[in-house]
């Protein structure tokens, strides 16, 4: 299967991506992870991305598109993949269509995780991470045993700068302007499935499983 996940920050895409990758044995192509790893090694496109990031600039679309296309050449993508974080814009979606057209690889499904903005702010503003080991907590949903202290290693828990209320609303404005148009784009293609992600994880997993089973049966 060839899948794309879209949804605003805090919608639970990461949790669902992990479930899909483990259950369906698909390679997880996360542009965020690829860019974070770009400084260490890789293709010319990754090295170019690293140069942009080291200079404090955004990585241009054409470089990100080349990185994704390089990733598609890996043998593990021959039988499918899960794209997470790409495409983010209509321009990137058009580029993805062109890439997949050359490969004769149609997308099987695009899953949109819909959550109210108020719930997104609650989720993200309550998130805390360990500066030492990277463990993630939530002050309401998954608090540590001792406030401000990591259960795993005893490190200090901190709030990311982009998880403050002001930063979250800025991120949501960007999402609405740049990424939300993809919902209509893929709906018009007949491959969009929208999931109410404002529920328990188990309920969301069950719905996602149904979507993927139907996609497999096409």
TORPA-4810 file (N, C-alpha, C, O; in nm, 3 decimals):
<nodes>
NODE_1_0.083_-0.120_0.000_0.000_0.000_0.000_0.087_0.125_0.000_0.196_0.128_0.057_X
NODE_2_0.036_0.227_-0.066_0.102_0.357_-0.068_0.009_0.459_-0.003_-0.100_0.487_-0.054_X
NODE_3_0.054_0.513_0.109_-0.033_0.594_0.194_0.029_0.730_0.225_0.151_0.745_0.227_X
NODE_4_-0.058_0.828_0.249_-0.017_0.961_0.296_-0.100_0.995_0.419_-0.221_0.974_0.419_X
NODE_5_-0.035_1.048_0.523_-0.105_1.096_0.641_-0.097_1.248_0.644_0.011_1.305_0.624_X
NODE_6_-0.210_1.313_0.669_-0.210_1.458_0.687_-0.290_1.492_0.812_-0.375_1.415_0.856_X
NODE_7_-0.262_1.607_0.867_-0.330_1.651_0.989_-0.247_1.757_1.058_-0.126_1.762_1.039_X
NODE_8_-0.310_1.841_1.137_-0.237_1.948_1.205_-0.145_1.895_1.314_-0.158_1.780_1.354_X
NODE_9_-0.051_1.978_1.361_0.035_1.936_1.472_-0.050_1.901_1.594_-0.141_1.976_1.631_X
NODE_10_-0.019_1.786_1.656_-0.094_1.744_1.773_-0.213_1.656_1.741_-0.288_1.619_1.831_X
NODE_11_-0.232_1.620_1.613_-0.348_1.541_1.574_-0.329_1.391_1.597_-0.424_1.314_1.583_X
NODE_12_-0.208_1.350_1.632_-0.183_1.208_1.660_-0.131_1.130_1.541_-0.133_1.006_1.543_X
NODE_13_-0.083_1.199_1.438_-0.030_1.129_1.321_0.085_1.036_1.358_0.094_0.925_1.306_X
NODE_14_0.171_1.080_1.449_0.286_0.998_1.486_0.246_0.866_1.548_0.304_0.762_1.516_X
NODE_15_0.148_0.869_1.637_0.099_0.747_1.701_0.040_0.652_1.598_0.068_0.532_1.599_X
NODE_16_-0.041_0.706_1.508_-0.104_0.622_1.406_-0.002_0.573_1.304_-0.013_0.461_1.254_X
NODE_17_0.097_0.655_1.272_0.202_0.611_1.180_0.275_0.490_1.237_0.304_0.395_1.164_X
NODE_18_0.305_0.493_1.364_0.374_0.380_1.428_0.291_0.254_1.419_0.343_0.146_1.389_X
NODE_19_0.160_0.266_1.444_0.071_0.150_1.434_0.069_0.095_1.292_0.078_-0.026_1.272_X
NODE_20_0.056_0.183_1.192_0.047_0.138_1.053_0.177_0.071_1.009_0.174_-0.035_0.947_X
NODE_21_0.290_0.132_1.042_0.420_0.077_1.003_0.440_-0.061_1.063_0.488_-0.152_0.994_X
NODE_22_0.406_-0.078_1.190_0.424_-0.207_1.257_0.326_-0.311_1.206_0.362_-0.428_1.192_X
NODE_23_0.202_-0.270_1.179_0.098_-0.367_1.140_0.108_-0.408_0.994_0.079_-0.523_0.961_X
NODE_24_0.148_-0.316_0.908_0.147_-0.343_0.764_0.287_-0.352_0.704_0.302_-0.366_0.583_X
NODE_25_0.389_-0.345_0.788_0.528_-0.360_0.745_0.562_-0.265_0.629_0.617_-0.307_0.527_X
NODE_26_0.529_-0.138_0.648_0.558_-0.037_0.547_0.673_0.051_0.593_0.683_0.082_0.712_X
NODE_27_0.760_0.093_0.502_0.863_0.190_0.540_0.800_0.325_0.572_0.712_0.372_0.499_X
NODE_28_0.844_0.387_0.680_0.791_0.515_0.725_0.879_0.625_0.668_0.994_0.640_0.710_X
NODE_29_0.827_0.703_0.574_0.903_0.811_0.514_0.857_0.941_0.577_0.754_0.997_0.539_X
NODE_30_0.933_0.989_0.673_0.903_1.114_0.742_1.005_1.218_0.697_1.125_1.204_0.724_X
NODE_31_0.959_1.322_0.629_1.053_1.424_0.583_1.119_1.494_0.700_1.234_1.538_0.690_X
NODE_32_1.049_1.506_0.812_1.109_1.567_0.930_1.230_1.490_0.977_1.334_1.548_1.007_X
NODE_33_1.217_1.357_0.985_1.329_1.273_1.028_1.442_1.277_0.926_1.560_1.283_0.962_X
NODE_34_1.406_1.273_0.797_1.508_1.277_0.692_1.591_1.405_0.702_1.713_1.402_0.690_X
NODE_35_1.522_1.518_0.724_1.594_1.645_0.733_1.679_1.652_0.859_1.789_1.709_0.857_X
NODE_36_1.630_1.594_0.969_1.711_1.594_1.092_1.838_1.510_1.074_1.941_1.539_1.133_X
NODE_37_1.829_1.406_0.991_1.944_1.318_0.969_2.034_1.369_0.856_2.142_1.315_0.833_X
NODE_38_1.989_1.472_0.786_2.060_1.516_0.664_2.203_1.559_0.691_2.289_1.546_0.605_X
NODE_39_2.228_1.611_0.812_2.363_1.661_0.842_2.466_1.549_0.852_2.586_1.572_0.832_X
NODE_40_2.420_1.426_0.882_2.515_1.318_0.908_2.569_1.254_0.780_2.689_1.231_0.768_X
NODE_41_2.481_1.226_0.684_2.526_1.158_0.563_2.411_1.153_0.463_2.303_1.209_0.486_X
NODE_42_2.436_1.086_0.351_2.327_1.064_0.259_2.355_1.113_0.119_2.471_1.130_0.079_X
NODE_43_2.248_1.135_0.045_2.257_1.173_-0.095_2.298_1.320_-0.108_2.306_1.393_-0.010_X
NODE_44_2.323_1.360_-0.232_2.355_1.500_-0.257_2.240_1.591_-0.215_2.263_1.701_-0.165_X
NODE_45_2.117_1.545_-0.237_2.001_1.626_-0.198_1.997_1.647_-0.047_1.965_1.757_-0.001_X
NODE_46_2.031_1.544_0.029_2.033_1.558_0.176_2.143_1.654_0.219_2.124_1.735_0.309_X
NODE_47_2.257_1.643_0.155_2.367_1.733_0.188_2.331_1.879_0.157_2.365_1.971_0.231_X
NODE_48_2.260_1.897_0.045_2.216_2.031_0.010_2.117_2.084_0.113_2.122_2.201_0.151_X
NODE_49_2.026_1.997_0.157_1.930_2.036_0.261_2.003_2.077_0.388_1.965_2.175_0.453_X
NODE_50_2.107_2.003_0.423_2.184_2.034_0.543_2.247_2.172_0.533_2.254_2.245_0.632_X
NODE_51_2.294_2.207_0.414_2.357_2.339_0.396_2.255_2.451_0.419_2.287_2.552_0.480_X
NODE_52_2.133_2.432_0.369_2.028_2.532_0.392_1.999_2.546_0.541_1.989_2.657_0.593_X
NODE_53_1.986_2.432_0.610_1.951_2.436_0.752_2.062_2.498_0.835_2.036_2.574_0.928_X
NODE_54_2.187_2.465_0.801_2.299_2.522_0.876_2.309_2.673_0.858_2.361_2.744_0.944_X
NODE_55_2.257_2.722_0.744_2.256_2.867_0.720_2.132_2.934_0.779_2.116_3.056_0.771_X
NODE_56_2.045_2.853_0.840_1.924_2.906_0.902_1.812_2.934_0.805_1.721_3.012_0.834_X
NODE_57_1.816_2.869_0.686_1.713_2.892_0.585_1.619_2.772_0.574_1.656_2.660_0.611_X
NODE_58_1.498_2.795_0.524_1.407_2.686_0.495_1.460_2.606_0.377_1.520_2.662_0.285_X
NODE_59_1.437_2.475_0.380_1.481_2.391_0.269_1.380_2.407_0.155_1.261_2.383_0.176_X
NODE_60_1.424_2.446_0.035_1.331_2.468_-0.077_1.258_2.341_-0.118_1.307_2.230_-0.099_X
NODE_61_1.140_2.360_-0.175_1.059_2.247_-0.221_1.137_2.154_-0.312_1.130_2.032_-0.297_X
NODE_62_1.211_2.212_-0.408_1.277_2.126_-0.505_1.378_2.031_-0.440_1.400_1.920_-0.489_X
NODE_63_1.440_2.075_-0.329_1.535_1.988_-0.259_1.459_1.879_-0.183_1.499_1.762_-0.187_X
NODE_64_1.353_1.915_-0.116_1.272_1.815_-0.043_1.217_1.712_-0.140_1.217_1.593_-0.110_X
NODE_65_1.171_1.756_-0.256_1.116_1.665_-0.356_1.223_1.567_-0.403_1.195_1.448_-0.421_X
NODE_66_1.345_1.616_-0.424_1.454_1.527_-0.465_1.486_1.425_-0.355_1.517_1.310_-0.384_X
NODE_67_1.479_1.469_-0.229_1.505_1.378_-0.117_1.402_1.266_-0.116_1.436_1.149_-0.099_X
NODE_68_1.274_1.302_-0.134_1.168_1.201_-0.135_1.186_1.106_-0.253_1.171_0.985_-0.239_X
NODE_69_1.218_1.162_-0.369_1.235_1.077_-0.488_1.353_0.981_-0.468_1.345_0.865_-0.508_X
NODE_70_1.460_1.029_-0.408_1.574_0.940_-0.378_1.530_0.827_-0.284_1.570_0.712_-0.301_X
NODE_71_1.448_0.863_-0.186_1.402_0.761_-0.090_1.317_0.655_-0.158_1.323_0.537_-0.121_X
NODE_72_1.237_0.695_-0.256_1.153_0.599_-0.328_1.235_0.495_-0.403_1.185_0.387_-0.434_X
NODE_73_1.362_0.526_-0.432_1.448_0.433_-0.505_1.498_0.318_-0.417_1.552_0.220_-0.468_X
NODE_74_1.479_0.330_-0.286_1.524_0.223_-0.196_1.438_0.098_-0.216_1.317_0.109_-0.238_X
NODE_75_1.499_-0.019_-0.209_1.423_-0.143_-0.234_1.303_-0.162_-0.142_1.204_-0.224_-0.181_X
NODE_76_1.310_-0.109_-0.019_1.200_-0.133_0.074_1.072_-0.060_0.036_0.966_-0.086_0.093_X
NODE_77_1.079_0.033_-0.061_0.960_0.107_-0.105_0.888_0.038_-0.221_0.782_0.084_-0.263_X
NODE_78_0.944_-0.069_-0.271_0.888_-0.133_-0.390_0.745_-0.180_-0.368_0.664_-0.179_-0.462_X
NODE_79_0.712_-0.221_-0.245_0.579_-0.275_-0.218_0.491_-0.178_-0.139_0.385_-0.217_-0.089_X
NODE_80_0.534_-0.054_-0.127_0.451_0.044_-0.058_0.531_0.129_0.039_0.649_0.105_0.063_X
NODE_81_0.463_0.229_0.095_0.527_0.320_0.191_0.421_0.400_0.262_0.305_0.405_0.221_X
NODE_82_0.464_0.463_0.370_0.379_0.557_0.444_0.449_0.692_0.444_0.557_0.705_0.501_X
NODE_83_0.388_0.792_0.381_0.443_0.927_0.377_0.384_1.009_0.490_0.262_1.016_0.507_X
NODE_84_0.471_1.072_0.568_0.428_1.150_0.684_0.507_1.282_0.682_0.629_1.282_0.694_X
NODE_85_0.435_1.394_0.666_0.503_1.523_0.658_0.527_1.570_0.517_0.583_1.678_0.497_X
NODE_86_0.486_1.492_0.421_0.497_1.528_0.279_0.384_1.458_0.205_0.364_1.338_0.224_X
NODE_87_0.311_1.530_0.122_0.324_1.671_0.088_0.263_1.761_0.194_0.174_1.720_0.269_X
NODE_88_0.312_1.886_0.200_0.258_1.987_0.290_0.181_2.096_0.216_0.107_2.173_0.278_X
NODE_89_0.199_2.103_0.086_0.137_2.208_0.005_0.084_2.148_-0.124_0.117_2.035_-0.160_X
NODE_90_-0.001_2.224_-0.193_-0.052_2.179_-0.322_0.062_2.160_-0.421_0.061_2.064_-0.498_X
NODE_91_0.160_2.249_-0.419_0.274_2.236_-0.510_0.348_2.105_-0.486_0.386_2.037_-0.581_X
NODE_92_0.367_2.069_-0.358_0.434_1.943_-0.328_0.347_1.824_-0.368_0.399_1.722_-0.413_X
NODE_93_0.215_1.836_-0.353_0.125_1.729_-0.394_0.132_1.706_-0.544_0.130_1.592_-0.590_X
NODE_94_0.139_1.814_-0.621_0.154_1.801_-0.766_0.285_1.733_-0.802_0.290_1.649_-0.892_X
NODE_95_0.392_1.769_-0.731_0.522_1.706_-0.756_0.518_1.557_-0.721_0.575_1.475_-0.792_X
NODE_96_0.450_1.524_-0.610_0.437_1.384_-0.571_0.359_1.306_-0.679_0.398_1.195_-0.715_X
NODE_97_0.252_1.364_-0.730_0.175_1.299_-0.836_0.264_1.270_-0.956_0.255_1.162_-1.016_X
NODE_98_0.349_1.366_-0.992_0.438_1.347_-1.106_0.537_1.234_-1.081_0.562_1.151_-1.168_X
NODE_99_0.593_1.232_-0.959_0.688_1.125_-0.923_0.622_0.989_-0.932_0.675_0.897_-0.995_X
NODE_100_0.505_0.976_-0.868_0.436_0.847_-0.864_0.387_0.808_-1.002_0.379_0.689_-1.034_X
NODE_101_0.352_0.908_-1.085_0.312_0.877_-1.222_0.425_0.814_-1.301_0.403_0.720_-1.378_X
NODE_102_0.546_0.866_-1.284_0.663_0.810_-1.354_0.690_0.667_-1.310_0.737_0.584_-1.388_X
NODE_103_0.659_0.638_-1.184_0.683_0.505_-1.129_0.565_0.411_-1.147_0.575_0.292_-1.119_X
NODE_104_0.452_0.465_-1.196_0.327_0.387_-1.206_0.284_0.335_-1.070_0.243_0.220_-1.055_X
NODE_105_0.295_0.425_-0.969_0.259_0.390_-0.832_0.143_0.481_-0.785_0.170_0.586_-0.727_X
NODE_106_0.019_0.445_-0.807_-0.090_0.529_-0.756_-0.101_0.521_-0.604_-0.073_0.417_-0.544_X
NODE_107_-0.141_0.632_-0.542_-0.168_0.629_-0.399_-0.294_0.547_-0.373_-0.390_0.552_-0.450_X
NODE_108_-0.292_0.471_-0.264_-0.409_0.391_-0.226_-0.503_0.468_-0.134_-0.624_0.452_-0.143_X
NODE_109_-0.448_0.551_-0.046_-0.532_0.626_0.047_-0.455_0.742_0.107_-0.334_0.736_0.126_X
NODE_110_-0.529_0.848_0.138_-0.477_0.962_0.213_-0.566_0.976_0.335_-0.687_0.993_0.321_X
NODE_111_-0.508_0.968_0.454_-0.586_0.974_0.578_-0.564_1.109_0.644_-0.452_1.149_0.675_X
NODE_112_-0.675_1.179_0.665_-0.674_1.311_0.727_-0.722_1.297_0.872_-0.832_1.248_0.896_X
NODE_113_-0.639_1.341_0.967_-0.674_1.333_1.109_-0.727_1.469_1.154_-0.652_1.566_1.165_X
NODE_114_-0.857_1.474_1.179_-0.924_1.599_1.213_-0.944_1.612_1.364_-0.997_1.521_1.428_X
NODE_115_-0.902_1.726_1.419_-0.916_1.754_1.562_-0.951_1.902_1.578_-0.904_1.986_1.501_X
NODE_116_-1.035_1.933_1.677_-1.068_2.073_1.701_-0.943_2.150_1.744_-0.853_2.093_1.807_X
NODE_117_-0.938_2.278_1.708_-0.821_2.358_1.742_-0.804_2.371_1.893_-0.691_2.374_1.943_X
NODE_118_-0.914_2.379_1.966_-0.905_2.389_2.112_-0.837_2.265_2.171_-0.756_2.276_2.263_X
NODE_119_-0.872_2.148_2.117_-0.811_2.024_2.166_-0.663_2.018_2.128_-0.581_1.970_2.206_X
NODE_120_-0.629_2.066_2.010_-0.488_2.068_1.969_-0.405_2.154_2.062_-0.295_2.116_2.101_X
NODE_121_-0.458_2.271_2.098_-0.386_2.360_2.189_-0.369_2.292_2.325_-0.262_2.300_2.385_X
NODE_122_-0.473_2.225_2.373_-0.464_2.155_2.502_-0.356_2.047_2.498_-0.275_2.035_2.590_X
NODE_123_-0.356_1.969_2.390_-0.259_1.860_2.378_-0.116_1.913_2.373_-0.029_1.866_2.446_X
NODE_124_-0.093_2.009_2.286_0.044_2.055_2.263_0.097_2.139_2.379_0.213_2.127_2.416_X
NODE_125_0.012_2.224_2.436_0.059_2.311_2.544_0.088_2.232_2.671_0.163_2.277_2.758_X
NODE_126_0.029_2.112_2.682_0.054_2.029_2.799_0.168_1.931_2.782_0.200_1.855_2.874_X
NODE_127_0.230_1.931_2.664_0.337_1.836_2.637_0.467_1.879_2.703_0.502_1.997_2.702_X
NODE_128_0.538_1.783_2.761_0.668_1.807_2.821_0.764_1.698_2.775_0.724_1.583_2.758_X
NODE_129_0.890_1.733_2.756_0.989_1.634_2.712_1.112_1.640_2.800_1.145_1.744_2.857_X
NODE_130_1.178_1.526_2.809_1.299_1.516_2.891_1.418_1.566_2.810_1.443_1.519_2.699_X
NODE_131_1.490_1.661_2.866_1.606_1.716_2.798_1.718_1.614_2.785_1.805_1.628_2.698_X
NODE_132_1.718_1.511_2.872_1.827_1.413_2.872_1.802_1.295_2.779_1.888_1.260_2.698_X
NODE_133_1.683_1.232_2.790_1.659_1.109_2.713_1.552_1.124_2.606_1.533_1.033_2.525_X
NODE_134_1.481_1.236_2.603_1.381_1.260_2.500_1.243_1.203_2.527_1.155_1.214_2.442_X
NODE_135_1.221_1.142_2.643_1.090_1.086_2.677_0.984_1.196_2.677_1.011_1.310_2.716_X
NODE_136_0.862_1.162_2.633_0.753_1.259_2.620_0.646_1.233_2.726_0.610_1.118_2.752_X
NODE_137_0.597_1.340_2.786_0.489_1.331_2.886_0.382_1.434_2.853_0.400_1.520_2.766_X
NODE_138_0.270_1.424_2.924_0.166_1.527_2.913_0.116_1.555_3.054_0.091_1.462_3.131_X
NODE_139_0.101_1.682_3.088_0.069_1.717_3.227_-0.067_1.664_3.271_-0.091_1.646_3.390_X
NODE_140_-0.158_1.637_3.175_-0.289_1.581_3.209_-0.300_1.434_3.173_-0.334_1.351_3.257_X
NODE_141_-0.271_1.402_3.047_-0.294_1.267_2.997_-0.189_1.165_3.040_-0.222_1.049_3.062_X
NODE_142_-0.063_1.208_3.054_0.043_1.114_3.090_0.149_1.185_3.174_0.262_1.204_3.129_X
NODE_143_0.112_1.226_3.296_0.207_1.301_3.379_0.316_1.211_3.437_0.295_1.090_3.452_X
NODE_144_0.430_1.267_3.469_0.536_1.188_3.536_0.497_1.164_3.681_0.408_1.231_3.735_X
NODE_145_0.564_1.069_3.745_0.536_1.041_3.886_0.569_1.162_3.973_0.496_1.191_4.069_X
NODE_146_0.677_1.232_3.941_0.714_1.355_4.011_0.710_1.470_3.913_0.768_1.462_3.805_X
NODE_147_0.643_1.576_3.949_0.627_1.689_3.859_0.763_1.744_3.814_0.850_1.773_3.896_X
NODE_148_0.779_1.756_3.682_0.900_1.815_3.626_1.020_1.723_3.619_1.129_1.766_3.582_X
NODE_149_1.001_1.593_3.656_1.114_1.499_3.659_1.080_1.376_3.575_0.972_1.319_3.590_X
NODE_150_1.171_1.336_3.488_1.150_1.221_3.401_1.151_1.090_3.479_1.242_1.065_3.558_X
NODE_151_1.049_1.007_3.458_1.042_0.877_3.524_1.155_0.786_3.479_1.204_0.704_3.557_X
NODE_152_1.197_0.800_3.353_1.293_0.707_3.295_1.435_0.732_3.343_1.505_0.638_3.380_X
NODE_153_1.477_0.860_3.344_1.618_0.886_3.374_1.640_0.992_3.482_1.754_1.017_3.522_X
NODE_154_1.532_1.055_3.530_1.546_1.157_3.632_1.583_1.294_3.579_1.611_1.386_3.655_X
NODE_155_1.584_1.307_3.445_1.618_1.435_3.385_1.507_1.538_3.402_1.396_1.505_3.442_X
NODE_156_1.540_1.662_3.370_1.443_1.771_3.383_1.347_1.772_3.264_1.389_1.757_3.149_X
NODE_157_1.218_1.789_3.292_1.119_1.799_3.186_1.099_1.945_3.148_1.085_2.031_3.235_X
NODE_158_1.098_1.972_3.020_1.084_2.109_2.971_0.975_2.116_2.864_0.935_2.015_2.807_X
NODE_159_0.929_2.238_2.838_0.832_2.261_2.732_0.905_2.316_2.610_0.984_2.410_2.622_X
NODE_160_0.878_2.257_2.493_0.939_2.307_2.371_0.890_2.448_2.342_0.776_2.484_2.374_X
NODE_161_0.976_2.528_2.279_0.938_2.666_2.248_0.816_2.672_2.158_0.735_2.764_2.169_X
NODE_162_0.803_2.574_2.066_0.689_2.578_1.975_0.565_2.512_2.033_0.466_2.493_1.963_X
NODE_163_0.568_2.477_2.163_0.450_2.422_2.231_0.385_2.525_2.324_0.292_2.490_2.396_X
NODE_164_0.431_2.649_2.323_0.361_2.753_2.398_0.234_2.789_2.321_0.227_2.770_2.200_X
NODE_165_0.134_2.842_2.391_0.005_2.871_2.327_0.020_2.962_2.206_-0.041_2.938_2.102_X
NODE_166_0.103_3.066_2.220_0.122_3.161_2.110_0.183_3.092_1.988_0.139_3.114_1.875_X
NODE_167_0.284_3.010_2.012_0.351_2.941_1.902_0.257_2.840_1.836_0.260_2.822_1.714_X
NODE_168_0.174_2.774_1.917_0.081_2.674_1.864_-0.017_2.739_1.767_-0.041_2.688_1.658_X
NODE_169_-0.075_2.854_1.808_-0.170_2.921_1.720_-0.103_2.966_1.591_-0.166_2.963_1.485_X
NODE_170_0.023_3.006_1.598_0.096_3.043_1.477_0.112_2.922_1.385_0.095_2.933_1.264_X
NODE_171_0.145_2.808_1.444_0.160_2.685_1.365_0.028_2.645_1.300_0.027_2.598_1.186_X
NODE_172_-0.082_2.664_1.371_-0.212_2.628_1.316_-0.252_2.720_1.202_-0.314_2.676_1.105_X
NODE_173_-0.217_2.847_1.213_-0.245_2.941_1.103_-0.169_2.897_0.977_-0.224_2.898_0.867_X
NODE_174_-0.044_2.858_0.994_0.037_2.811_0.881_-0.023_2.684_0.823_-0.030_2.668_0.701_X
NODE_175_-0.068_2.593_0.911_-0.128_2.468_0.863_-0.253_2.498_0.781_-0.271_2.442_0.672_X
NODE_176_-0.340_2.585_0.832_-0.463_2.617_0.760_-0.434_2.675_0.622_-0.502_2.643_0.525_X
NODE_177_-0.333_2.760_0.614_-0.301_2.826_0.488_-0.233_2.734_0.388_-0.264_2.738_0.269_X
NODE_178_-0.140_2.650_0.435_-0.056_2.573_0.345_-0.104_2.429_0.323_-0.103_2.381_0.210_X
NODE_179_-0.145_2.361_0.431_-0.169_2.217_0.422_-0.316_2.180_0.414_-0.351_2.082_0.350_X
NODE_180_-0.403_2.257_0.478_-0.545_2.223_0.477_-0.603_2.212_0.336_-0.693_2.130_0.314_X
NODE_181_-0.557_2.292_0.238_-0.609_2.275_0.102_-0.590_2.135_0.043_-0.659_2.098_-0.052_X
NODE_182_-0.497_2.057_0.100_-0.476_1.920_0.052_-0.599_1.832_0.076_-0.620_1.735_0.004_X
NODE_183_-0.678_1.867_0.176_-0.797_1.786_0.206_-0.890_1.783_0.085_-0.935_1.676_0.044_X
NODE_184_-0.919_1.899_0.029_-1.005_1.907_-0.089_-0.937_1.847_-0.211_-1.001_1.783_-0.295_X
NODE_185_-0.806_1.868_-0.220_-0.728_1.816_-0.334_-0.743_1.664_-0.343_-0.770_1.611_-0.450_X
NODE_186_-0.725_1.595_-0.230_-0.732_1.449_-0.232_-0.875_1.398_-0.228_-0.903_1.287_-0.273_X
NODE_187_-0.967_1.478_-0.174_-1.108_1.440_-0.180_-1.154_1.435_-0.325_-1.228_1.345_-0.365_X
NODE_188_-1.111_1.532_-0.403_-1.147_1.535_-0.545_-1.093_1.415_-0.620_-1.151_1.373_-0.720_X
NODE_189_-0.984_1.359_-0.571_-0.926_1.240_-0.635_-0.993_1.111_-0.588_-0.966_1.004_-0.643_X
NODE_190_-1.080_1.120_-0.487_-1.153_1.004_-0.439_-1.074_0.910_-0.350_-1.112_0.794_-0.333_X
NODE_191_-0.964_0.959_-0.292_-0.881_0.870_-0.208_-0.867_0.922_-0.065_-0.787_0.869_0.012_X
NODE_192_-0.945_1.024_-0.029_-0.934_1.082_0.106_-1.027_1.011_0.204_-1.143_0.984_0.173_X
NODE_193_-0.974_0.983_0.322_-1.055_0.934_0.434_-1.028_1.024_0.553_-0.913_1.037_0.596_X
NODE_194_-1.132_1.086_0.608_-1.115_1.175_0.723_-1.154_1.101_0.850_-1.262_1.042_0.859_X
NODE_195_-1.065_1.104_0.948_-1.085_1.035_1.076_-1.100_1.139_1.186_-1.022_1.233_1.195_X
NODE_196_-1.202_1.122_1.269_-1.217_1.207_1.387_-1.111_1.164_1.489_-1.125_1.061_1.555_X
NODE_197_-1.005_1.244_1.501_-0.893_1.209_1.590_-0.910_1.266_1.729_-0.816_1.264_1.809_X
NODE_198_-1.030_1.316_1.760_-1.060_1.371_1.892_-1.122_1.263_1.979_-1.221_1.287_2.048_X
NODE_199_-1.062_1.143_1.977_-1.115_1.027_2.050_-1.000_0.947_2.110_-0.884_0.982_2.093_X
NODE_200_-1.035_0.838_2.180_-0.933_0.750_2.236_-0.852_0.687_2.123_-0.903_0.663_2.014_X
NODE_201_-0.725_0.660_2.152_-0.635_0.602_2.051_-0.691_0.473_1.995_-0.682_0.449_1.875_X
NODE_202_-0.749_0.388_2.082_-0.798_0.258_2.038_-0.910_0.273_1.934_-0.916_0.195_1.839_X
NODE_203_-0.997_0.372_1.953_-1.105_0.395_1.857_-1.049_0.441_1.723_-1.097_0.400_1.617_X
NODE_204_-0.948_0.526_1.728_-0.888_0.577_1.605_-0.818_0.464_1.531_-0.829_0.452_1.409_X
NODE_205_-0.745_0.380_1.604_-0.676_0.266_1.544_-0.775_0.175_1.473_-0.748_0.128_1.362_X
NODE_206_-0.890_0.150_1.536_-0.990_0.064_1.475_-1.042_0.122_1.344_-1.060_0.050_1.246_X
NODE_207_-1.066_0.253_1.342_-1.115_0.315_1.220_-1.009_0.315_1.112_-1.038_0.287_0.995_X
NODE_208_-0.885_0.346_1.149_-0.775_0.345_1.051_-0.758_0.204_0.994_-0.735_0.190_0.874_X
NODE_209_-0.769_0.103_1.077_-0.757_-0.036_1.029_-0.862_-0.066_0.923_-0.832_-0.128_0.821_X
NODE_210_-0.986_-0.021_0.946_-1.092_-0.042_0.849_-1.062_0.026_0.716_-1.087_-0.030_0.610_X
NODE_211_-1.010_0.148_0.724_-0.975_0.224_0.603_-0.868_0.149_0.523_-0.878_0.137_0.400_X
NODE_212_-0.767_0.099_0.593_-0.657_0.032_0.524_-0.700_-0.101_0.466_-0.654_-0.139_0.358_X
NODE_213_-0.786_-0.173_0.535_-0.834_-0.299_0.482_-0.917_-0.278_0.355_-0.908_-0.356_0.260_X
NODE_214_-0.996_-0.172_0.354_-1.072_-0.141_0.232_-0.979_-0.101_0.119_-1.001_-0.137_0.003_X
NODE_215_-0.872_-0.025_0.154_-0.775_0.016_0.051_-0.703_-0.106_-0.007_-0.677_-0.111_-0.127_X
NODE_216_-0.672_-0.204_0.077_-0.606_-0.326_0.030_-0.695_-0.404_-0.065_-0.647_-0.469_-0.157_X
NODE_217_-0.826_-0.397_-0.041_-0.919_-0.475_-0.120_-0.959_-0.414_-0.252_-1.035_-0.475_-0.328_X
NODE_218_-0.908_-0.293_-0.283_-0.946_-0.228_-0.409_-0.895_-0.309_-0.529_-0.917_-0.269_-0.644_X
</nodes>
